[in-house]
């Protein structure tokens, strides 16, 4: 490893970094300057933080959120805050009332600015805080019962079931885009279902029979917030479903059979996948006592690419009725498993290494950026961006932490950044194939 220079002015450091970023974005003639040991770690550490990274996948495609849609969520949050404050003032609580923690004001500003996606997200998030105040106060004041909360939850779950029932047979005109819409609808339905689960009826159909004396006000506050957020999720699922129905053309054809076929193929591919512990044992790392770059590399790659224990959870459905969400989850599992083999083959860490040159990080980021351009590019299919979303995030966080202090910490920071870039590149290479399996299978 080339030693760090004794001192570098900020101007000289940033100038060198700017040059590296320019070269990294150019032709292959720039490769040499980013090779390991070509420059001091101090320079390449900084360069990893300035090297171009992919945009958020939402920059390529997002489902349409109308002003009315976002306005629904903002108004629900406003009403919740309005109902919470006078009730909270009647209670003897140490906690001061803070409304929605500033999220209402931010959501309103985004709505006025036409940033409907941001307004919807911020209003939904703000309901976590305002809803807790309202639920806790209503419980303490004797204004709500567990049965009433259970009825609200069941009503929302009925709406979820109604939305999901409209999806089959998953008609598509443009599978690359329409399946992304189906995925968004199912994800909203799944979030609503999860947030109302605490109040769900038992399998025999009987209502939840919790003893009110065993329920704390804070628990009711949390449950109330989740019910309010679930209301936004259900509303979003319904609106997205109607929008998709309107956009489907007369040539729309069922895709349910293709989804079922893709699911079966992915499940077969994952049926004999080893667990993380089994993978580590292959590299002599079963006891967990080894330290150093070699052990850390293989542990990170195994953790990111394989399930923690057998049987593999990917062989079961996310939800039997949510076909697109299930297939996408399985496709991501297949891509991760396949990516592991490639990442191990490409790994630049040997068993006897005691440190890590950050030049490897910059070189790997360059390779990953090239793969990103070829796989995702400037105008990717919407469904592909959803499948590959985590791989894109891997590339975004592949930077050396400038706050890493000791020599022991800095090599870990450099290696971690390198592994993120490596596994992101490895996964991106696999997504075109699994994408085609989902979209093109007839």
DOSE-259087 format. One record per residue (C-alpha): x, z, y; residue in three letters. Coordinates in steps of 0.2 Angstrom, whole numbers, plus 5000, padded with zeros to 4 digits. Layout:
BEGIN
ATOM     X     Z     Y   aa
ATOM     X     Z     Y  Ala
...
***
This chain:
BEGIN
ATOM     X     Z     Y   aa
ATOM  5000  5000  5000  Unk
ATOM  5007  4996  5017  Unk
ATOM  5008  5012  5027  Unk
ATOM  4997  5014  5043  Unk
ATOM  5006  5011  5059  Unk
ATOM  5011  5026  5069  Unk
ATOM  4999  5022  5083  Unk
ATOM  4988  5009  5089  Unk
ATOM  4979  5008  5106  Unk
ATOM  4960  5005  5105  Unk
ATOM  4962  4989  5114  Unk
ATOM  4975  4982  5102  Unk
ATOM  4965  4988  5087  Unk
ATOM  4948  4980  5093  Unk
ATOM  4958  4964  5097  Unk
ATOM  4964  4963  5079  Unk
ATOM  4947  4967  5072  Unk
ATOM  4939  4953  5082  Unk
ATOM  4952  4941  5076  Unk
ATOM  4949  4946  5058  Unk
ATOM  4930  4944  5060  Unk
ATOM  4932  4927  5067  Unk
ATOM  4944  4922  5053  Unk
ATOM  4932  4929  5040  Unk
ATOM  4918  4919  5047  Unk
ATOM  4928  4903  5046  Unk
ATOM  4936  4892  5033  Unk
ATOM  4946  4896  5018  Unk
ATOM  4962  4895  5029  Unk
ATOM  4957  4913  5034  Unk
ATOM  4958  4920  5017  Unk
ATOM  4976  4925  5017  Unk
ATOM  4974  4937  5031  Unk
ATOM  4961  4947  5022  Unk
ATOM  4970  4949  5006  Unk
ATOM  4975  4967  5001  Unk
ATOM  4991  4973  5008  Unk
ATOM  4992  4960  5021  Unk
ATOM  4988  4972  5035  Unk
ATOM  4988  4991  5037  Unk
ATOM  4973  5000  5030  Unk
ATOM  4969  5006  5048  Unk
ATOM  4965  4988  5053  Unk
ATOM  4956  4983  5038  Unk
ATOM  4945  4999  5038  Unk
ATOM  4939  4995  5056  Unk
ATOM  4937  4976  5051  Unk
ATOM  4925  4981  5038  Unk
ATOM  4913  4989  5051  Unk
ATOM  4914  4973  5062  Unk
ATOM  4913  4960  5048  Unk
ATOM  4896  4950  5049  Unk
ATOM  4883  4958  5037  Unk
ATOM  4866  4950  5032  Unk
ATOM  4851  4953  5042  Unk
ATOM  4836  4964  5035  Unk
ATOM  4826  4955  5022  Unk
ATOM  4811  4957  5034  Unk
ATOM  4820  4945  5046  Unk
ATOM  4815  4931  5034  Unk
ATOM  4797  4935  5029  Unk
ATOM  4785  4949  5032  Unk
ATOM  4766  4949  5029  Unk
ATOM  4755  4946  5044  Unk
ATOM  4750  4962  5053  Unk
ATOM  4737  4958  5066  Unk
ATOM  4735  4968  5082  Unk
ATOM  4718  4975  5075  Unk
ATOM  4727  4980  5059  Unk
ATOM  4741  4990  5068  Unk
ATOM  4728  4997  5080  Unk
ATOM  4718  5004  5066  Unk
ATOM  4733  5015  5061  Unk
ATOM  4737  5020  5079  Unk
ATOM  4719  5025  5082  Unk
ATOM  4719  5035  5066  Unk
ATOM  4734  5044  5071  Unk
ATOM  4728  5047  5089  Unk
ATOM  4711  5055  5082  Unk
ATOM  4721  5066  5070  Unk
ATOM  4732  5073  5084  Unk
ATOM  4716  5075  5095  Unk
ATOM  4708  5085  5081  Unk
ATOM  4723  5095  5077  Unk
ATOM  4728  5102  5093  Unk
ATOM  4713  5113  5098  Unk
ATOM  4712  5120  5080  Unk
ATOM  4730  5124  5080  Unk
ATOM  4729  5134  5096  Unk
ATOM  4716  5145  5087  Unk
ATOM  4728  5150  5074  Unk
ATOM  4742  5164  5075  Unk
ATOM  4757  5153  5070  Unk
ATOM  4775  5154  5074  Unk
ATOM  4777  5135  5073  Unk
ATOM  4772  5127  5090  Unk
ATOM  4761  5112  5090  Unk
ATOM  4771  5096  5092  Unk
ATOM  4757  5083  5088  Unk
ATOM  4765  5068  5079  Unk
ATOM  4783  5072  5083  Unk
ATOM  4783  5058  5096  Unk
ATOM  4778  5044  5084  Unk
ATOM  4761  5041  5092  Unk
ATOM  4769  5037  5109  Unk
ATOM  4781  5026  5100  Unk
ATOM  4768  5017  5090  Unk
ATOM  4757  5014  5106  Unk
ATOM  4772  5007  5115  Unk
ATOM  4775  4995  5100  Unk
ATOM  4757  4990  5100  Unk
ATOM  4757  4986  5118  Unk
ATOM  4773  4976  5116  Unk
ATOM  4766  4966  5101  Unk
ATOM  4777  4974  5088  Unk
ATOM  4763  4976  5076  Unk
ATOM  4774  4979  5061  Unk
ATOM  4783  4993  5069  Unk
ATOM  4767  5000  5076  Unk
ATOM  4759  5001  5059  Unk
ATOM  4775  5009  5051  Unk
ATOM  4777  5022  5065  Unk
ATOM  4759  5027  5065  Unk
ATOM  4759  5029  5046  Unk
ATOM  4774  5039  5047  Unk
ATOM  4767  5050  5061  Unk
ATOM  4752  5054  5051  Unk
ATOM  4764  5065  5040  Unk
ATOM  4766  5077  5054  Unk
ATOM  4749  5076  5063  Unk
ATOM  4740  5077  5046  Unk
ATOM  4749  5093  5041  Unk
ATOM  4744  5102  5057  Unk
ATOM  4726  5096  5054  Unk
ATOM  4725  5101  5036  Unk
ATOM  4733  5118  5038  Unk
ATOM  4722  5122  5052  Unk
ATOM  4706  5117  5044  Unk
ATOM  4710  5127  5028  Unk
ATOM  4715  5142  5038  Unk
ATOM  4699  5141  5048  Unk
ATOM  4688  5138  5033  Unk
ATOM  4682  5121  5038  Unk
ATOM  4687  5111  5022  Unk
ATOM  4686  5114  5003  Unk
ATOM  4696  5108  4989  Unk
ATOM  4681  5098  4982  Unk
ATOM  4679  5089  4999  Unk
ATOM  4698  5084  4998  Unk
ATOM  4696  5079  4980  Unk
ATOM  4681  5068  4985  Unk
ATOM  4691  5059  4999  Unk
ATOM  4705  5056  4986  Unk
ATOM  4693  5049  4973  Unk
ATOM  4685  5038  4987  Unk
ATOM  4701  5031  4991  Unk
ATOM  4706  5028  4973  Unk
ATOM  4690  5018  4971  Unk
ATOM  4695  5007  4985  Unk
ATOM  4712  5004  4977  Unk
ATOM  4703  5000  4961  Unk
ATOM  4692  4987  4970  Unk
ATOM  4707  4979  4978  Unk
ATOM  4717  4977  4962  Unk
ATOM  4702  4970  4953  Unk
ATOM  4702  4955  4965  Unk
ATOM  4719  4950  4961  Unk
ATOM  4717  4943  4943  Unk
ATOM  4720  4929  4938  Unk
ATOM  4733  4929  4952  Unk
ATOM  4729  4912  4959  Unk
ATOM  4743  4903  4969  Unk
ATOM  4746  4888  4979  Unk
ATOM  4764  4891  4984  Unk
ATOM  4770  4904  4971  Unk
ATOM  4786  4908  4981  Unk
ATOM  4776  4914  4995  Unk
ATOM  4759  4919  4987  Unk
ATOM  4768  4930  4975  Unk
ATOM  4776  4940  4989  Unk
ATOM  4759  4943  4996  Unk
ATOM  4753  4949  4979  Unk
ATOM  4768  4961  4978  Unk
ATOM  4764  4968  4996  Unk
ATOM  4746  4971  4991  Unk
ATOM  4751  4980  4975  Unk
ATOM  4764  4990  4984  Unk
ATOM  4751  4996  4996  Unk
ATOM  4739  5000  4982  Unk
ATOM  4753  5009  4973  Unk
ATOM  4757  5020  4988  Unk
ATOM  4739  5024  4990  Unk
ATOM  4737  5029  4972  Unk
ATOM  4752  5040  4972  Unk
ATOM  4747  5049  4988  Unk
ATOM  4730  5053  4981  Unk
ATOM  4736  5058  4964  Unk
ATOM  4736  5077  4967  Unk
ATOM  4717  5076  4969  Unk
ATOM  4713  5064  4955  Unk
ATOM  4700  5067  4942  Unk
ATOM  4707  5072  4924  Unk
ATOM  4706  5060  4910  Unk
ATOM  4689  5066  4904  Unk
ATOM  4682  5063  4921  Unk
ATOM  4681  5081  4927  Unk
ATOM  4686  5086  4945  Unk
ATOM  4701  5096  4949  Unk
ATOM  4698  5114  4946  Unk
ATOM  4712  5123  4956  Unk
ATOM  4708  5141  4961  Unk
ATOM  4707  5141  4980  Unk
ATOM  4715  5158  4980  Unk
ATOM  4731  5150  4973  Unk
ATOM  4732  5136  4986  Unk
ATOM  4742  5139  5002  Unk
ATOM  4737  5132  5019  Unk
ATOM  4754  5122  5019  Unk
ATOM  4749  5114  5003  Unk
ATOM  4733  5108  5010  Unk
ATOM  4742  5102  5025  Unk
ATOM  4753  5091  5015  Unk
ATOM  4739  5085  5005  Unk
ATOM  4729  5080  5020  Unk
ATOM  4743  5071  5027  Unk
ATOM  4745  5061  5011  Unk
ATOM  4727  5057  5011  Unk
ATOM  4728  5050  5029  Unk
ATOM  4743  5040  5025  Unk
ATOM  4734  5033  5009  Unk
ATOM  4719  5028  5020  Unk
ATOM  4731  5017  5030  Unk
ATOM  4739  5010  5013  Unk
ATOM  4721  5006  5007  Unk
ATOM  4716  4998  5023  Unk
ATOM  4733  4987  5023  Unk
ATOM  4730  4982  5005  Unk
ATOM  4712  4976  5009  Unk
ATOM  4718  4967  5024  Unk
ATOM  4732  4958  5016  Unk
ATOM  4721  4954  5001  Unk
ATOM  4708  4945  5013  Unk
ATOM  4722  4936  5022  Unk
ATOM  4729  4930  5005  Unk
ATOM  4712  4924  5000  Unk
ATOM  4710  4914  5016  Unk
ATOM  4727  4906  5014  Unk
ATOM  4725  4900  4996  Unk
ATOM  4722  4881  4996  Unk
ATOM  4710  4872  4985  Unk
ATOM  4724  4868  4973  Unk
ATOM  4727  4886  4969  Unk
ATOM  4729  4889  4951  Unk
ATOM  4730  4905  4940  Unk
ATOM  4748  4912  4938  Unk
ATOM  4743  4927  4927  Unk
ATOM  4749  4919  4911  Unk
ATOM  4766  4915  4919  Unk
ATOM  4768  4933  4925  Unk
ATOM  4764  4939  4907  Unk
ATOM  4776  4927  4900  Unk
ATOM  4790  4932  4912  Unk
ATOM  4786  4951  4909  Unk
ATOM  4788  4948  4890  Unk
ATOM  4805  4939  4892  Unk
ATOM  4812  4953  4904  Unk
ATOM  4806  4967  4892  Unk
ATOM  4814  4958  4878  Unk
ATOM  4831  4957  4888  Unk
ATOM  4830  4975  4892  Unk
ATOM  4824  4982  4875  Unk
ATOM  4842  4986  4869  Unk
ATOM  4850  4990  4885  Unk
ATOM  4862  5005  4883  Unk
ATOM  4861  5020  4894  Unk
ATOM  4873  5025  4908  Unk
ATOM  4881  5038  4896  Unk
ATOM  4884  5025  4883  Unk
ATOM  4891  5012  4895  Unk
ATOM  4903  5025  4902  Unk
ATOM  4909  5030  4884  Unk
ATOM  4915  5012  4882  Unk
ATOM  4928  5015  4896  Unk
ATOM  4933  5032  4889  Unk
ATOM  4923  5042  4902  Unk
ATOM  4911  5051  4892  Unk
ATOM  4916  5069  4896  Unk
ATOM  4914  5067  4915  Unk
ATOM  4931  5076  4918  Unk
ATOM  4941  5061  4924  Unk
ATOM  4944  5059  4942  Unk
ATOM  4953  5045  4952  Unk
ATOM  4948  5027  4957  Unk
ATOM  4946  5021  4939  Unk
ATOM  4934  5034  4934  Unk
ATOM  4924  5033  4951  Unk
ATOM  4923  5014  4950  Unk
ATOM  4915  5014  4932  Unk
ATOM  4904  5029  4936  Unk
ATOM  4897  5021  4951  Unk
ATOM  4894  5004  4943  Unk
ATOM  4886  5012  4928  Unk
ATOM  4875  5023  4939  Unk
ATOM  4869  5008  4949  Unk
ATOM  4866  4996  4935  Unk
ATOM  4859  5006  4920  Unk
ATOM  4846  5019  4917  Unk
ATOM  4852  5037  4915  Unk
ATOM  4846  5039  4897  Unk
ATOM  4837  5030  4883  Unk
ATOM  4824  5023  4881  Unk
ATOM  4826  5012  4896  Unk
ATOM  4812  5015  4908  Unk
ATOM  4812  4996  4913  Unk
ATOM  4803  4993  4896  Unk
ATOM  4787  5001  4902  Unk
ATOM  4776  4994  4915  Unk
ATOM  4776  5000  4933  Unk
ATOM  4757  4999  4931  Unk
ATOM  4748  4989  4918  Unk
ATOM  4737  4981  4931  Unk
ATOM  4750  4978  4945  Unk
ATOM  4757  4962  4937  Unk
ATOM  4768  4956  4951  Unk
ATOM  4775  4973  4955  Unk
ATOM  4779  4976  4936  Unk
ATOM  4787  4959  4934  Unk
ATOM  4798  4961  4950  Unk
ATOM  4804  4978  4944  Unk
ATOM  4808  4971  4927  Unk
ATOM  4817  4956  4935  Unk
ATOM  4828  4968  4946  Unk
ATOM  4832  4978  4930  Unk
ATOM  4838  4962  4921  Unk
ATOM  4848  4957  4937  Unk
ATOM  4857  4974  4937  Unk
ATOM  4862  4974  4919  Unk
ATOM  4869  4956  4920  Unk
ATOM  4878  4960  4936  Unk
ATOM  4887  4975  4928  Unk
ATOM  4897  4964  4916  Unk
ATOM  4902  4952  4931  Unk
ATOM  4907  4967  4942  Unk
ATOM  4917  4975  4928  Unk
ATOM  4927  4959  4926  Unk
ATOM  4930  4957  4944  Unk
ATOM  4935  4975  4947  Unk
ATOM  4952  4977  4955  Unk
ATOM  4955  4995  4950  Unk
ATOM  4966  4999  4935  Unk
ATOM  4966  5015  4925  Unk
ATOM  4983  5022  4932  Unk
ATOM  4978  5019  4951  Unk
ATOM  4979  5034  4962  Unk
ATOM  4973  5026  4979  Unk
ATOM  4964  5011  4985  Unk
ATOM  4969  4998  4998  Unk
ATOM  4955  4994  5010  Unk
ATOM  4961  4976  5011  Unk
ATOM  4951  4974  4995  Unk
ATOM  4935  4979  5004  Unk
ATOM  4937  4965  5017  Unk
ATOM  4941  4952  5004  Unk
ATOM  4926  4957  4993  Unk
ATOM  4915  4957  5009  Unk
ATOM  4920  4939  5012  Unk
ATOM  4916  4934  4994  Unk
ATOM  4900  4943  4995  Unk
ATOM  4895  4934  5011  Unk
ATOM  4898  4917  5003  Unk
ATOM  4887  4921  4989  Unk
ATOM  4874  4928  5000  Unk
ATOM  4874  4911  5010  Unk
ATOM  4872  4901  4994  Unk
ATOM  4858  4912  4986  Unk
ATOM  4848  4918  5001  Unk
ATOM  4853  4907  5015  Unk
ATOM  4844  4905  5031  Unk
ATOM  4827  4901  5024  Unk
ATOM  4824  4909  5007  Unk
ATOM  4809  4910  4997  Unk
ATOM  4799  4926  5002  Unk
ATOM  4798  4932  4984  Unk
ATOM  4817  4930  4982  Unk
ATOM  4820  4941  4997  Unk
ATOM  4809  4955  4989  Unk
ATOM  4818  4954  4972  Unk
ATOM  4836  4954  4980  Unk
ATOM  4832  4967  4994  Unk
ATOM  4843  4981  4987  Unk
ATOM  4857  4969  4984  Unk
ATOM  4856  4964  5002  Unk
ATOM  4856  4982  5007  Unk
ATOM  4872  4985  4997  Unk
ATOM  4881  4972  5007  Unk
ATOM  4875  4980  5023  Unk
ATOM  4882  4997  5019  Unk
ATOM  4899  4991  5012  Unk
ATOM  4909  4998  5027  Unk
ATOM  4923  5011  5027  Unk
ATOM  4917  5027  5035  Unk
ATOM  4927  5030  5050  Unk
ATOM  4924  5049  5049  Unk
ATOM  4932  5051  5032  Unk
ATOM  4946  5063  5035  Unk
ATOM  4958  5068  5022  Unk
ATOM  4969  5056  5011  Unk
ATOM  4958  5060  4996  Unk
ATOM  4942  5056  5006  Unk
ATOM  4948  5040  5013  Unk
ATOM  4952  5032  4997  Unk
ATOM  4935  5036  4990  Unk
ATOM  4927  5029  5006  Unk
ATOM  4937  5013  5004  Unk
ATOM  4933  5012  4986  Unk
ATOM  4914  5016  4989  Unk
ATOM  4913  5002  5002  Unk
ATOM  4922  4990  4990  Unk
ATOM  4910  4994  4976  Unk
ATOM  4894  4991  4986  Unk
ATOM  4901  4974  4991  Unk
ATOM  4905  4970  4973  Unk
ATOM  4889  4975  4965  Unk
ATOM  4879  4967  4979  Unk
ATOM  4888  4951  4976  Unk
ATOM  4886  4953  4957  Unk
ATOM  4867  4956  4958  Unk
ATOM  4864  4941  4971  Unk
ATOM  4872  4929  4958  Unk
ATOM  4859  4934  4945  Unk
ATOM  4843  4933  4956  Unk
ATOM  4841  4914  4957  Unk
ATOM  4838  4914  4938  Unk
ATOM  4826  4929  4937  Unk
ATOM  4817  4922  4952  Unk
ATOM  4814  4905  4944  Unk
ATOM  4808  4914  4928  Unk
ATOM  4794  4922  4938  Unk
ATOM  4789  4908  4949  Unk
ATOM  4792  4892  4938  Unk
ATOM  4785  4899  4921  Unk
ATOM  4769  4891  4916  Unk
***
